[in-house]
Amino acid sequence: MRVVARKQFVGLKQPFRVAFGTIVGLDIVEVSIEREGLIGRGECCPMTIYDQTPDSTLAEIAAIVPTLERGEIDRLSLQRALPARSARNALDCALWDLEAKMSGRSVWEIAGLEQPATIVSDISIGILTPEETHRVAASLDAPAMIKLKLGGERDLDCLHAVRAARPDTPLFVDVNAGWTLARLNEMAPALAAAGVFMIEQPLPPADDALLDGYTRIVPLCADESCHDRSDLARLRGRFDYINIKLDKTGGLTEALALAEAARAQGFRLMVGCMLATGLAMAPAYMLASLCEVVDLDAPLIVRHAAHAGIRHDGRLLHGFDADLWG
């Protein structure tokens, strides 16, 4: 067995502003695992907001490569060998791909999931001026769902701008932990009046306890607050949805387990992604088949994708084939 990891830059079609900053592109990490002439691939997107960088991720992978190359680690033992972070995500997804190739079965068969041809996905609008927000919302071609990034200086004006352009489109907002509890209390009635069906991560994870006793007139979704199954107990009673991302769960193996456990505990499911090429979108698409809210619009945002493979037509996400992954 041979393991190779490398980083590559993925740029955006245009800068994308969120509550914690403006993104123009990021370095991602791709992993290839070769065995008996077959190659499994995986990808991750380390983020500094989770105290990870491409270089730290490459170092984490390098530390476990000798054990992997001796064949002493499989997907299940990998869950114990590495924490739920980006490095494990890339390795886990590469092992899924390799297992599919070696067994002659698709990843869908291995996971016991039905493969949908298409999945309804959202389109994201970053933090812009209200005028720009209206222009972007109006320019969309019959979107199935819109995610509006908030946490800027003119949140209410941007909300009204979207609703002026798209009065009937299902809408949720993502604050990226950019509000205080006072700001949430101030904004929630206006969001409810505008028909917003969900607020994603209103507070920093360290402030989640402030949500105890909070009346959720708009359902809340845990993103930065939810990484793996160990988080579920403290999220109960504070959030209605969880946003599952492979870079947070440390791969598809834990993501599927988290989805099952969360549903059993009454959470509603959302799937999201970091900046990604088609290679990372493919396993996320598998997870999306289980989720009520799908936020996988990276193909619309990324400028150059080395592994295209998945198409988003502005409303539907179209499935991938085994030439890409799995």
N, C-alpha and C positions, 0 to 999 in steps of 0.2 A: 504494500500500500504506500502511496506517495501523496503527500499533502502540500499544496502550494497556496499561499495567500498573497494578495496584492491589493494596493489601493488605487483608486482612479477617481478623477474629479467628475462630478455630475453638475452641470450648470442648469439654471432655470431660464425659461423663455423671457422672463422679466422678473425684477426683484419682487419678493413676496414678504410683506410686513405682517408680523404677529406681535403679541403683547411683549415678548422678550427681545425683540430685535427684528432686523430686516435680513432676509436670506437671499443671497444671489447664487448660491451653489454650495455643495458640500463634497468632501471626500467620502466615498463609500469603500467598503472592503469586500472583495470577492474571494471565495475559497473554492478550490478544486480538490477533490479526493479521487485518486485513480487506483483502481484495483482490477487486476486481470484484464487490462486493456479497456475497461469501462470507467467513465468519469462522471462523478456526481458533483453538482455545483450548488453553491449557496451564496447569499449576499446579505450584508448588513449595512446599517447607516449609523455609526456611532455619533452621539450628540453630547456636546459639552454640558447641556443642562442636566444630563445624567452622569456627569463626571467621567465621561468617556471621550477618547479621541481616536482617530484612525491608528495612530502610532501605538497607543496603549492597547488597542484591540489587537493589532498585529502581534504585539509582545505577548498578550494573553494566549493567542492562538499558538505562537511559536513554542510556548512553554509546554503545551500538551501534545505537540506534533510527534515527538518520539514515541509516546504511549499509543497514539493513534496509528502510527506507521507500523508498530508491532502487532496491531490488530487486537489490542487489549481493551478497546473502548467501542461500544456500539451506541445507538441512539439512547437507549435507556440508561446505561451507565454514564453517558455524557451529562445527563441531568444532575447527577451527583458530583461529577468531576469539576463542573464550572458553574458559576452563579448565573442567574437569569439576566443576561446582558447581551450586547450585540455580538460578541465573539461566539458565544454558544449558539446564537441564532444562525449565523453563517454556517457553522459546522453542522448543526442539527439539520438544516435544510439541505445541505450537501449530502448528508447521510441518507435522508429520505430519497433524494434523487438517485443516489447510488443503489440503494436497496431496490428501487423500482426497476432500474436497468438490469441488475443482477438476477432478480426474481422473474422478470418478464411480465410483471403486473404493474398497473398504473398506481400512482400514489392514491388515487381515489379508491381503488380496490383495497389497497393496504389499510387505508383509514376507515373503510366501510361507509363511504359517503357517495351520494348520487352526484353526478357531474352536470351542473346546469350549463346550457349553452351561453346564456347571458345572465347578468345580475344588475339590478337597478342600483346606480351609484349617484352620489351627489356631485356638485361642483362647488369649489371653495372660492370665496371672495376675501382677499386679504384686507388689512386695515388701510383704507384709502380716505380721501376726502369724501364728503357726502356726494358731491357732484360726480366724482369718479366712480363711486359705488353705484350710483344710479345708472351711469353709462354702461358699466360692466354688466349689471343685472339685466338691463334692457337689451343688451346685445346677445344674451344667451338664447340658444335655439331650443325652446320648450324643455327646460331642465326638469328632471324628475324631483330634485331636491337641492336646496342651496344651504351651504354652511357659510355663515358670516363670521369672520374673525372680529372680535371686539377686544377692548382693553386700551383703546386709544382715547383721544381727547374729546371726540364728538360721537360717542357711541349711539346715542339716541337719534341723532341726525342721520347717521349711516343706516340704522335700522329702518327709519321712515323712508329713506331713499330706496332701499330694497323693496319695501312693501309698495311704494308708489309705482315701481317698475314691474313688480311681480306680486300682485295682491293675493294670488291663490296658490302659489308654489309652496309646498312644504318647506319650512324654514327652521333651522336650529342655529345656535350661536356657540362659538368656541372662544373662551376668554383666556385660555392658556395660563391659568392661575394669576391673572392680572388684576383681580378685584379684591377689595376688603369685604367683610360681611356687611358693613354699612352700605357699600356700593351695590352689593347684590340685593339688599332690601330695597334700595332706591330704584334699581333697574327692573326687578322682577315684575311689578305690575304692568309696566309698559311693554315688556316682552310678552306677557300673557295676553294683553290687549291686542298685540300685533299677531297673535296666533303662533308664536314660537313654541315648538313642541318639546324643546330640550335645551338646557344650558350645560355646556361641556366645561368642566373644570373651572368653576368660578374663582376658587380660592387656592392659595399655595397649599400643597399637601400638608405642611406643618400646621396649618390652620383648620384642618378637617374637623377637629373636635368642636369648633365653633358652630358646626352644622347640627349638633345635637339639639333637638327641640325646634329647629328651624322648620317653618311651614313651607313646603315646596309647592308653591302655586304653579310653578313650571318645573317639570322633572329635571333632576340633575344627573350628569354623567361623570364618572371618575375616569380621568385619563392619566395625568401625571401621578395620581394617587393610587393607581392600580397597575401592578406589574405581574404578579402571579397569584396562585391560589392562597398563598399565605396572607394576602391583603384582604381577602373577602370578609373576614369576621369583623374587622374594624370599619368596613364600608357599609355594613348593614345598618339601615335606618338613616343613613346620611345621603345615599345616592340611590337612584333608580336604575341607571344603566352603568355598565362598565365598557370602556373602550379598550379592546384587545389589539395590541400591536406586537408583532413578532420580535422586534428589537427590545421590547420590554419583557416579554415572557421568556426570552432566550430560545426562541425557535417554535416550530409548528407543534412539536410534541407536547410541550407545556401549554401552548395556546389552545389546543383541542381539549386538554384536560381542564383548563381554566373555564372554557366555554361550558363544558358539561357541569362542572361544579357550581358555576355562577347561576346557570339556569335552575339547577336543583334548589338553590337558595333564594330564588325569586327575582334575580336581577334580569334585566333586559340587556340584549347584546348589541354591541356596535363593534365594527372592525375599522381600524385606521392603519396608516402607514407613515413612515418617514419619507424623505425623498428617496426614490427608488427607480430602478430600471425594471424591465419586465421580469428579470430573474428573481427579484424580491416580490414582485406583484403576484407571481404565480402561486406560491404557497399562501399568500394573503387571500387570494381568490378562493382557495379551498375553504378557508375560515369564513369567508363572506357568505358561503352557502348556508351557514348556520345563524347568520346575524340579521337582525331587524333593520339596523342602520348601517349602511356601507359608505365609508369615506375613503375611497380608493381612486382618487382623481390625479395621482402622480403622473400618469401618461399625458395629461393635459398641461402639466406644469414644467416637466423636465424638457430641456432643450435637446440634448443628445443622449439617447439611450443605446448603450452597446448591445443590449439584448431587448429589442423592442417587444415582440412576442405577444403583447396584450394591447388591445385597442379599446379606448374609451371614446364613444361617439357623441359625448355631451349629455347622454341620458343613460345609456347602457354600457356596462363593462362586458366585453366579449371574451370568452374563455380562451385558454391557451392549449397548445398541444405538446406532446411529449418531446418534440424537437427542442423546445425551450427548457423544459424542466419536468421531471416526474413521469 
